[in-house]
Amino acid sequence: MFAHEIAATRRADFIRQADAYRQVQQAKKARRGSARGQEPASAAREDRNRFTAAA
């Protein structure tokens, strides 16, 4: 019975760790996504739209 309780406790701990890791990854992904939307367009991107491609 004691081994079963230890296994259940370890399993619960692993689930908590996995959940915390998953939340951190989601926060990083959300931060990257919001940062991309806020960065200004570079001058190179603007220049590409102004000129036609060379033959």
Number of C-alpha atoms within 10 A of each C-alpha: 5 7 8 9 10 11 11 12 12 12 12 12 12 12 12 12 12 12 12 12 12 12 12 12 12 12 12 12 12 11 11 11 11 11 10 10 9 8 8 7 10 8 8 8 9 10 10 10 9 8 8 8 7 4 3
